[in-house]
């Protein structure tokens, strides 16, 4: 167990490698009750969400989920989040645990002038994430929830044990999976059923190795108050063609003029492991810094994501990583080191 975002969180149960492989090949479950949830309701809910969110929820069908960021006026990132569209007048925002207080204050402040109410529902909700190729099967056989008609990046609300339970299909692991949101009592019941059925409990350790291998960012590493979505190589989620949103001007300028640095992948030649904070060098010049690095469990390669200055961000560029007192050679590669296996 270790402190994380104001919670005591499990780093591992059986072991990071075993848990990682359970999710890649069968199924594993994460207690992610630390995540934050904010409800936005009102006649101007769609207009307001589009105002604070870089992605575009206009005209989306009920039940769809969007990934994106909330940004400051200068384009740097308040947080990355998921936006669940309940209907045109109601949205459910899922935010990072370490940012709950900061995010909610920012959401509330920017709601002024819009005909909406915002409510921090984080204290109410627990959340369990069931992830892996067998997630759909386990959801039905163990929990009695039929998830086969829930499309990728969609959700449904089920009435179970006298309460409304949200079940979504996104996944922060690169595998097929479901997120189940309910009261804490309900979450405990779900967890116990899964434990009794022999589903592998998974901690933060493999949550990080899994998301990293498929190139998904972690706030505080690949995104932060100093990093914009464009610099994070996440511009596909920034919809500059919608009328306005906070940070649009700065992000549009970055996209038009190009950025001076961006997040890329790095692969080292040997077995040395690059870690966050290690310097990336070309000759005597420091050209960047590792944001996340591991010996990939699924591929066996020593790989990392790094913030690299241009022009050294081009694929194939030869670099060195400073690990302790030595330098280890490598090259710039795509930042997805393992192919995602989401349900199509």
BELSUL-V536837 format. One record per pair of residues at least 24 apart in sequence whose ideal C-beta (glycine too) atoms are under 10 Angstrom apart, sorted by the first residue. I is the first residue (numbers start at 0). GAP is how many residues later the second one is. Records with the same first field share a line. If there is no record, write none. Layout:
BEGIN
I = GAP  GAP
END
This chain:
BEGIN
0 = 202  203
1 = 201  202  203
3 = 30  93  94  200
4 = 29  30  31  91  92  93  94  95  215
5 = 28  91  92  94  95
6 = 24  26  27  28  90  91
7 = 26
8 = 24  25  88  194  195  196  198
9 = 191  192  193  194  195  197
10 = 192  193  194  195  196  197
11 = 189  190  191  192  193  194
12 = 187  188  189  190  192  193
13 = 186  187  188  189  192
14 = 188  190  191
15 = 186  187  188  189  190  191  192  193  194  278  281
16 = 188  189  192  280
17 = 182  184  188  279
18 = 181  182  183  184  186  187  188  190  191  278
19 = 153  180  182  185  186  187  188  189  190  193  276  277  278
20 = 111  179  185  276  277
21 = 109  110  112  177  178  179  180  184
22 = 106  107  108  109  110  111  112  148  150  151  152  154  177  179  183  184  186  187
23 = 107  108  109  149  150  151  182  185  186  189  273  274  314  317
24 = 107  108  109  150  273
25 = 106  107  108  109  111  112  149  173  174
26 = 103  104  105  106  107  108  109  110  111  112  115  148  149  150  167  170  171  172  173  175
27 = 101  102  103  104  106  107  110  145  147  149  166  171  172  173  174  175  178  179  182
28 = 99  100  101  102  103  106  109  113  148  149  151  161  162  165  166  168  170  171  172  173
29 = 97  98  99  100  101  142  143  147  149  171  172  173  174  176  177  180
30 = 95  96  97  98  156  157  159  160  170  171  172  173
31 = 62  65  94  95  96  97  140  147  148  149  155  170  172  175
32 = 64  89  92  93  94  95  148  149  151  154  155  158
33 = 62  63  64  66  88  92  93  170
34 = 46  47  59  60  61  62  65  87  90  91  92  94  144  146
35 = 43  45  57  58  59  60  61  62  63  64  65  67  68  84  85  86  87  89  91
36 = 45  47  55  56  57  58  63  82  83  84  85  86  87  88  90  129  144
37 = 43  45  53  54  55  56  57  62  65  66  69  70  80  81  82  83  84
38 = 45  47  51  52  53  54  78  79  80  81  82  85
39 = 43  46  49  50  51  52  53  67  71  74  76  77  78  79
40 = 45  46  48  49  50  51  75  76  77  78
41 = 47  48  49  69  72  73  74  75  76
42 = 45  46  71  72  73
43 = 44  45  67  69  70  71  72
44 = 40  41  42  43  44  45  46  66  69  70  71  72  73
45 = 39  41  42  43  44  45  70
46 = 41  67  68  69  196
47 = 43  59  62  63  65  66  67  68  70
48 = 34  36  42  44  58  65  67  196
49 = 33  189  192  193  194  195
50 = 59  60  62  63  65  191  192  193  194  195  197
51 = 26  29  31  41  51  54  55  57  58  59  62  193  194  195
52 = 28  30  38  40  184  186  189  192  193
53 = 26  174  175  176  180  181  183  184  185  186  188  191  192  193  194  197
54 = 26  28  174  181  182  183  184  187  190
55 = 181  182  183  184  185  186  187  189
56 = 26  27  28  31  34  182  185
57 = 30  181  184  185
58 = 29
59 = 25  28
60 = 24  26  93
61 = 24  25  26  28  92  93
62 = 24  87  88  90  91  92  93  94  105
63 = 87  89  90  91
64 = 27  29  86  87  88  89  90  103  104  105  114
65 = 25  87  171  173
66 = 27  86  103  149  167  169  170
67 = 161  166  168  169  170  171  177
68 = 148  150  154  158  159  160  163  165  168  169  178  182
69 = 25  29  33  36  37  40  175  176  177
70 = 152  154  157  158  167  174  175  176  177  179  180
71 = 34  153  156  174  175  178
72 = 173  174  175  176  177
73 = 151  152  154  173  175  176  177
74 = 152  153  154  155  156  163  171  172  173  174  175  176  177  178  179  180  184
75 = 147  148  149  150  151  152  153  155  171  174  175
76 = 140  142  145  146  147  148  149  150  151  152  154  155  157  170
77 = 24  25  28  29  32  141  145  146  147  168  169
78 = 24  27  28  140  144  145  146
79 = 136  137  138  139  142  143  149  152  154  157
80 = 26  138
81 = 71  73  86  88  90  97
83 = 69  70  71  73  82  84  86  95  97
84 = 69  70
85 = 69  71  80
88 = 26  27
89 = 26
90 = 25  27
91 = 29  33  63  65  74  76  89
92 = 25  27  28
93 = 28  31  33  72  74  76  85  87
94 = 25  27  124
95 = 122  123  124  127
96 = 25  122
97 = 121  122
98 = 120  121  126
101 = 123
105 = 140
109 = 136
120 = 60
122 = 61
123 = 57  58  59  60
124 = 41  56  57  58  59  61  62
125 = 54  55  56  57  58  59  60  61  62  64  65
126 = 39  41  52  53  54  55  60  63
127 = 50  51  52  53  54  58  59  60  62  63  66
128 = 39  41  42  43  44  48  49  50  51  73  78
129 = 37  41  46  47  48  49  50  60  64  69  72
130 = 39  40  41  42  43  44  45  46  47  48  71  75  76  79
131 = 39  41  43  44  45  67  68  70  78  209
132 = 42  43  44  208  210
133 = 41  42  65
134 = 34  36  38  40  41  42  43  64  208
135 = 33  40  41  42  207
137 = 40  55  56  59  60  61
138 = 28  30  38  39  41  55
140 = 56
141 = 48  51  52  54  55  56  57
142 = 24  35  37  46  47  50  51  54
143 = 49
144 = 33  35  45
146 = 29  30  31  33  196
147 = 195
149 = 28  193
150 = 192  193
151 = 24  25  190  191  192
152 = 189
154 = 24  26
156 = 24
157 = 24
159 = 26  29  30
160 = 24  25  28  29
161 = 24
164 = 25
168 = 173  174
169 = 172
170 = 39  40  43  45  169  170  171  172
171 = 35  36  38  39  42  44  46
172 = 29  33  34  36  37  38  40  41  43  167  168  169
173 = 36  37  38  39  40  41  42  124  162  163  164  165  166  167  168
174 = 35  39  165  166  167  168
175 = 164  165  166  167  168
176 = 164  165  166
205 = 91
207 = 84  86
208 = 83  85  86  87  88  89
209 = 87  88  128
210 = 81
211 = 79  80  81  82  84  85  91  92  93  123  124  125  126
212 = 81  83  84  85  86  88  90  123  124  125  126  127
213 = 84  121  122  123  124  125  126  127  128
214 = 48  50  90  119  120  121  122  123  125
215 = 76  89  119  120  124
216 = 46  74  75  88  118
217 = 58  73  74  87
219 = 56  71
220 = 42  55  56  69  70  71  84  86
221 = 41  69  70  83  84  85  113
222 = 40  68
223 = 67  83
225 = 81
226 = 34  35  36  64  80
227 = 26  27  31  34
228 = 25  26
229 = 24  25  28  29  32
230 = 28  29  30  31  32  76
231 = 27  30  31  59  73  75  103
232 = 26  29  30  31  32  72  74  80  101  102
233 = 28  29
234 = 24  27
257 = 52
258 = 50  51  54
259 = 49  50  53
260 = 26  27  28  45  46  47  48  49  51  52
261 = 26  44  45  46  47  48  51  73
262 = 25  28  29  42  43  44  45  50  72
263 = 24  27  40  41  42  43  44  48  49  50  51  53  55  68  69  70  71
264 = 38  39  40  41  43  50  65  66  67  68  69  70  71  72
265 = 24  27  36  37  38  39  40  42  51  53  55  64  65  66  67  69  71
266 = 29  32  34  35  36  37  52  63  64  65  66  67  70
267 = 25  27  33  34  35  36  51  52  53  55  60  61  62  63
268 = 32  33  49  51  59  60  61  62
269 = 32  58  59  60
270 = 24  29  30  31  57
271 = 30  49  51  52  54  55  56  57  58
272 = 29  30  31  48  50  55
273 = 28  29  30  31  32  47  48  49  54  56
274 = 29  46  48  49
275 = 28  29  30
277 = 26  28  43  44  45  46  50
278 = 27  41  42  43  44  48
279 = 24  26  27  28  29  32  39  40  41  42  50  52
280 = 31  38  39  40  41  46  48
281 = 26  27  30  35  36  37  38
282 = 36  37
284 = 24  27
285 = 36
286 = 24  25  26  30  32  33
287 = 24  25  31  33  44
288 = 32  33
289 = 31  32  33
290 = 44
291 = 43
292 = 28  30
293 = 43
295 = 41  42
296 = 41
297 = 39  40  41
298 = 38  39
300 = 29  32  36  37
301 = 26  28
302 = 27  30  32  34  35
303 = 26  29  31  33
304 = 30  31  32
305 = 24  26  29
307 = 24
END
